[in-house]
Amino acid sequence: MSTAADFATMKVESKLFQNRYLVDSGKPHIKVRAHTTPSKALLALTKVCPAGCYEENDRGQVEITTDGCLECGTCRVMCAGSDDIEWNYPRGGFGIQFKFG
């Protein structure tokens, strides 16, 4: 059994593993709109998304894998005022299921 001290020194990835995520196959709640060159905000998402959902592909475009999304809203804030992403809450029963808190 882990102690509070063990939990405090865990890496972020280990803490994220404590949560559960129910994937809504074929119905992602966030979509990156089609682009040829990513905006600065989209490129920033590859660095600031706490769950690491955004990645730049080999063609230089930003893609998202919503599995594991924390629904924190960081991407909404970063892309506020632009149409870079389409963001919705997951359908009822799907998405992040926090184990602690």
C-alpha positions in Angstrom: 0.0 0.0 0.0 1.3 3.5 -0.9 1.8 6.1 1.7 1.1 9.8 1.2 4.9 10.4 0.9 5.1 7.9 -1.9 2.2 9.5 -3.8 3.7 13.0 -3.4 7.0 11.8 -5.1 5.4 9.9 -8.0 5.9 11.0 -11.5 3.0 12.7 -13.3 2.5 9.7 -15.6 2.1 7.4 -12.6 -0.5 9.7 -11.1 -2.4 9.9 -14.4 -2.4 6.1 -14.4 -4.5 6.2 -11.3 -7.4 7.7 -13.3 -9.6 5.7 -15.6 -10.8 6.8 -19.0 -13.8 5.3 -20.8 -13.2 5.8 -24.5 -16.2 6.8 -26.7 -15.0 5.0 -29.8 -15.5 7.0 -33.0 -16.9 10.0 -31.2 -14.0 12.1 -29.9 -15.0 15.1 -27.8 -12.2 17.3 -29.2 -11.3 17.6 -32.8 -8.4 19.6 -34.4 -9.7 21.4 -37.4 -8.0 20.7 -40.7 -4.9 22.9 -41.3 -1.9 22.9 -43.5 0.3 24.8 -41.2 -0.4 24.7 -37.4 -1.0 28.0 -35.5 1.3 28.9 -32.6 -1.5 27.9 -30.3 -1.8 24.4 -31.8 2.0 23.9 -31.6 1.9 25.1 -28.0 -0.6 22.4 -27.2 2.0 19.8 -28.0 3.9 21.1 -25.0 1.3 22.3 -22.5 -1.4 19.6 -22.6 -1.0 17.9 -19.2 -2.1 14.6 -20.6 0.1 14.8 -23.7 -2.9 14.3 -26.1 -1.5 16.6 -28.8 1.3 15.6 -31.1 2.9 17.0 -34.3 2.9 14.4 -37.1 5.5 13.8 -39.7 3.7 16.3 -42.1 4.0 19.1 -39.5 0.3 19.0 -38.6 -1.0 18.8 -35.0 -3.2 15.8 -34.2 -5.0 14.8 -31.0 -5.6 11.4 -29.4 -8.4 12.1 -26.9 -7.9 8.8 -25.0 -6.7 9.9 -21.6 -7.8 13.6 -21.9 -8.2 15.2 -18.5 -10.9 17.6 -19.7 -9.0 20.3 -17.9 -9.7 23.0 -20.6 -6.0 23.9 -21.2 -6.6 23.5 -25.0 -9.7 25.7 -24.8 -7.8 28.5 -23.1 -4.8 28.2 -25.5 -7.0 28.3 -28.6 -9.5 30.9 -27.3 -10.6 33.2 -30.0 -9.5 30.9 -32.8 -11.2 28.0 -34.6 -8.2 25.6 -34.2 -10.1 23.1 -32.2 -13.7 22.0 -31.7 -14.2 21.1 -28.0 -17.2 19.5 -26.4 -17.7 17.6 -23.2 -17.7 13.8 -23.7 -21.1 12.1 -23.8 -22.5 11.1 -20.5 -20.6 8.2 -18.9 -17.6 8.6 -21.2 -14.3 10.4 -20.6 -12.2 10.8 -17.5 -13.1 9.0 -14.3 -11.0 10.4 -11.5 -10.1 7.9 -8.8 -8.9 10.4 -6.2 -10.9 13.5 -5.8 
